[in-house]
Amino acid sequence: MDLDRSCLELMIRLLELEQDDSVADQLTAKEMSRVKEKIRKLCETVHNKHLDLENITTGHLAMETLLSLTSKRAGDWFKEELRLLGGLDHIVDKVKECVENLSKEEDKESLVASLWGAERCLRVLESVTVHNPENQTYLIAHKESQLIVSSARALRHCEQMIQRYSREVSSSSSALPQSSHSNVGKAVEDCMRAVIGVLLNLTHDNEWGSTKTGEQDGLIQTALDSVLKVPRYLPQEQRFDIRVLLFLEREQAAVLAEAQTDDLISEAPKSQADQSGEWKETSGEIQWVASETNDTNDKKEEEEEELDLNKALQHAGKHMEDSIVASYSALLLGCLCQESPMNVKIVRENLPKGDFSIMTEMLKKFLNFMNLTCSVGTTGQKSISRVIDYFERC
């Protein structure tokens, strides 16, 4: 269905009826049971796995409808109307409710439902805060930064639970059935990504949001643990994504991720006729190196050539991932060192020969890469330039 302002207003008004028992008071128990049964049959036809058919209330159905009709199907008007009509308030309250239940791990089904609930609400909030300073400001201020408080708590819960319910680590030592273990692990991973997305939107180039976020008890330690410890508990293909989300604003991360794979594939050298050799990767570049002897078996030569190319591409992709993580690690250390002689001393003691040039060179290469893939003069590039200048004076 198409979403317009009248539909959105109706859903939000229905949300406000969640605690209203006046309708139930006007119906007999038999009539109410009949109404709920009709609604339950209708709900079964929409194939929404998040619908709780045992909790058929006006507010529950309205919230599920609102979350299902995400803002991706609407324009900027949706983001504004959702705020003006009070929809953001209800979604933030739902996030708080779900996060408060994350400490109750006894009931795994309930735990997964809470993780899914928080994740779906946070996905909507992440979407409506992208390039929308009005919504960002509203959510930072709303109920004394309730969303930031809930997000910080959710990140702490996820960082702790991912170690217990990791899908990557064998669950043989767990008392949970493997399917249950996997369900919880997947829900934790999804919720963590959603939390990070919201926090990035509220803090990127926003001093007030950054200050409020930094004030949350234990958040800095949780964030560092997430960068350094969490990736080992994630599936291999997700580790780079989590690190990038923690280091980069979302828009730049998307650009870099695309450049990392698409450019390599599109610009990979073609096989050269009548020439044998192998693909070799050095310093992030793929080159064809001819050998002195020829292989008379053309078919075998082609197979080996393709295998060599695939290996080189994989190695180059891993090299790119490592370079991005290393660059933003250096950027983070640079930010921590500024105006802090103690931090400079600690970092210097852990560098080879106490020389900052290793980080400076990495950042310069990365800045050149960003200049090729991003608009010149973005906030991220300016931040990197400032840190490079600072390291060169150290």
Secondary structure in CASP SS format (residue, H / E / C, confidence):
PFRMAT SS
TARGET T0000
AUTHOR 0000-0000-0000
METHOD secondary structure of the structure
MODEL  1
M C 1.00
D C 1.00
L C 1.00
D C 1.00
R H 1.00
S H 1.00
C H 1.00
L H 1.00
E H 1.00
L H 1.00
M H 1.00
I H 1.00
R H 1.00
L H 1.00
L H 1.00
E C 1.00
L C 1.00
E C 1.00
Q C 1.00
D C 1.00
D C 1.00
S H 1.00
V H 1.00
A H 1.00
D H 1.00
Q H 1.00
L C 1.00
T C 1.00
A H 1.00
K H 1.00
E H 1.00
M H 1.00
S H 1.00
R H 1.00
V H 1.00
K H 1.00
E H 1.00
K H 1.00
I H 1.00
R H 1.00
K H 1.00
L H 1.00
C H 1.00
E H 1.00
T C 1.00
V C 1.00
H C 1.00
N C 1.00
K C 1.00
H C 1.00
L C 1.00
D C 1.00
L C 1.00
E C 1.00
N C 1.00
I C 1.00
T C 1.00
T H 1.00
G H 1.00
H H 1.00
L H 1.00
A H 1.00
M H 1.00
E H 1.00
T H 1.00
L H 1.00
L H 1.00
S H 1.00
L C 1.00
T C 1.00
S H 1.00
K H 1.00
R H 1.00
A C 1.00
G C 1.00
D H 1.00
W H 1.00
F H 1.00
K H 1.00
E H 1.00
E H 1.00
L H 1.00
R H 1.00
L H 1.00
L C 1.00
G C 1.00
G H 1.00
L H 1.00
D H 1.00
H H 1.00
I H 1.00
V H 1.00
D H 1.00
K H 1.00
V H 1.00
K H 1.00
E H 1.00
C H 1.00
V H 1.00
E H 1.00
N H 1.00
L H 1.00
S H 1.00
K C 1.00
E C 1.00
E C 1.00
D C 1.00
K H 1.00
E H 1.00
S H 1.00
L H 1.00
V H 1.00
A H 1.00
S H 1.00
L H 1.00
W H 1.00
G H 1.00
A H 1.00
E H 1.00
R H 1.00
C H 1.00
L H 1.00
R H 1.00
V H 1.00
L H 1.00
E H 1.00
S H 1.00
V H 1.00
T H 1.00
V C 1.00
H C 1.00
N C 1.00
P H 1.00
E H 1.00
N H 1.00
Q H 1.00
T H 1.00
Y H 1.00
L H 1.00
I H 1.00
A H 1.00
H C 1.00
K C 1.00
E C 1.00
S C 1.00
Q H 1.00
L H 1.00
I H 1.00
V H 1.00
S H 1.00
S H 1.00
A H 1.00
R H 1.00
A H 1.00
L H 1.00
R H 1.00
H H 1.00
C H 1.00
E H 1.00
Q H 1.00
M H 1.00
I H 1.00
Q H 1.00
R H 1.00
Y C 1.00
S C 1.00
R C 1.00
E C 1.00
V C 1.00
S C 1.00
S C 1.00
S C 1.00
S C 1.00
S C 1.00
A C 1.00
L C 1.00
P C 1.00
Q H 1.00
S H 1.00
S H 1.00
H H 1.00
S H 1.00
N H 1.00
V H 1.00
G H 1.00
K H 1.00
A H 1.00
V H 1.00
E H 1.00
D H 1.00
C H 1.00
M H 1.00
R H 1.00
A H 1.00
V H 1.00
I H 1.00
G H 1.00
V H 1.00
L H 1.00
L H 1.00
N H 1.00
L H 1.00
T H 1.00
H C 1.00
D C 1.00
N C 1.00
E H 1.00
W H 1.00
G H 1.00
S H 1.00
T H 1.00
K H 1.00
T H 1.00
G H 1.00
E C 1.00
Q C 1.00
D C 1.00
G C 1.00
L H 1.00
I H 1.00
Q H 1.00
T H 1.00
A H 1.00
L H 1.00
D H 1.00
S H 1.00
V H 1.00
L H 1.00
K C 1.00
V H 1.00
P H 1.00
R H 1.00
Y H 1.00
L C 1.00
P C 1.00
Q H 1.00
E H 1.00
Q H 1.00
R H 1.00
F H 1.00
D H 1.00
I H 1.00
R H 1.00
V H 1.00
L H 1.00
L H 1.00
F H 1.00
L C 1.00
E C 1.00
R H 1.00
E H 1.00
Q H 1.00
A H 1.00
A H 1.00
V H 1.00
L H 1.00
A H 1.00
E H 1.00
A H 1.00
Q H 1.00
T H 1.00
D H 1.00
D H 1.00
L H 1.00
I H 1.00
S H 1.00
E H 1.00
A C 1.00
P C 1.00
K C 1.00
S C 1.00
Q C 1.00
A C 1.00
D C 1.00
Q C 1.00
S C 1.00
G E 1.00
E E 1.00
W E 1.00
K E 1.00
E E 1.00
T E 1.00
S C 1.00
G C 1.00
E E 1.00
I E 1.00
Q E 1.00
W E 1.00
V E 1.00
A E 1.00
S C 1.00
E C 1.00
T C 1.00
N C 1.00
D C 1.00
T C 1.00
N C 1.00
D H 1.00
K H 1.00
K H 1.00
E H 1.00
E H 1.00
E H 1.00
E H 1.00
E H 1.00
E H 1.00
L H 1.00
D H 1.00
L H 1.00
N H 1.00
K H 1.00
A H 1.00
L H 1.00
Q H 1.00
H H 1.00
A H 1.00
G H 1.00
K H 1.00
H H 1.00
M H 1.00
E H 1.00
D H 1.00
S H 1.00
I H 1.00
V H 1.00
A H 1.00
S H 1.00
Y H 1.00
S H 1.00
A H 1.00
L H 1.00
L H 1.00
L H 1.00
G H 1.00
C H 1.00
L H 1.00
C H 1.00
Q C 1.00
E C 1.00
S C 1.00
P H 1.00
M H 1.00
N H 1.00
V H 1.00
K H 1.00
I H 1.00
V H 1.00
R H 1.00
E H 1.00
N C 1.00
L C 1.00
P H 1.00
K H 1.00
G H 1.00
D C 1.00
F C 1.00
S H 1.00
I H 1.00
M H 1.00
T H 1.00
E H 1.00
M H 1.00
L H 1.00
K H 1.00
K H 1.00
F H 1.00
L H 1.00
N H 1.00
F H 1.00
M H 1.00
N H 1.00
L H 1.00
T H 1.00
C C 1.00
S C 1.00
V C 1.00
G C 1.00
T C 1.00
T H 1.00
G H 1.00
Q H 1.00
K H 1.00
S H 1.00
I H 1.00
S H 1.00
R H 1.00
V H 1.00
I H 1.00
D H 1.00
Y H 1.00
F H 1.00
E H 1.00
R H 1.00
C C 1.00
END
